[in-house]
Amino acid sequence: MKATISSTDKIVTIKAVGFEGQTKARGWEGITEGGVPFTAYIPVVQVARQADNSQFESELSEHVQPSSETLRAIDARMIL
């Protein structure tokens, strides 16, 4: 699957599935190549070690306002 995602300013706390503990994740809004909208909660984003990450860091600070879909509870059926 290929998709395009946009960072929102929504930070959530996610409980680990099948393990103890929790982590923070940023809400991202996306759309697949087929046109299906979705929300992703991503705790870590990493640039390749040899890459210059200054541009990435600059772009990562840009956020869109989250939609009501991003703000709703996470559907447990969608958790891997």
N, C-alpha and C positions, 0 to 999 in steps of 0.2 A: 504494500500500500504506500502511496505517496500522498503527502498532505502539506498544506501551508498553515503555519500557526502564528498567532500574534500574542505577545505577552500582555497580561493584564496586571493591575496593581493588587489583585486579590491574593493574599497569602493564607493558606489553610494549614491546620494540623491534621495529619493523617495517622491513624493507628495502623500498626503493622498487621498484615494478614498472616495468621499462622505463627506469629512470633510476638514476644512482648515488646513494648516500646512504641514510640511514635516519632514522627519527623515533620518538619515544615516543608511545604511545597507551594510553588507559585501556580496559579491558574492560568492556563493558556487556552485561547479560543482558536479553533481551526476548522478547516474544510478539506475534505478529501478531493482527489482528482475527479471523482465521480459526483461531487457536489453535496456530500453528506456533511453537515455541520457537527462538530463535536467539541468537548472540553477535555483538556488533558491537565493533570496535576503533576508537575515535574519538580522533584526535589533537587536535582543536580544537573547542571549543564557544564560541559568541559570542552575547551578548545584544544586542538591537537598541540602537543608539547612544542613542536618546532614552529608553530604558527605565531604570528604577531597578533596578540589578542586585544590590542588597544581599540581597534574598530569594533570588534565584537562587544567589548565592555561598554563602549559608547552606545551602541544600538540596543544592548540589553537593558539600559536604563530607560528606554522609551516604552511607555505602557498605554494601552487603551483602557477605557472604562469597561469593567466586566458587565456582560449582559445578565439578565435574570437567570438564564440557564447556568451560567458559571456560579452564581450565588446560591443555587439550590443545593440540597443535600446530595451526596454522591450515591448513585444507584449501585447497591452492592453487587448486582449482576455484572457490572462492568469492571470489577476489580480483578486483576490477574492474580 
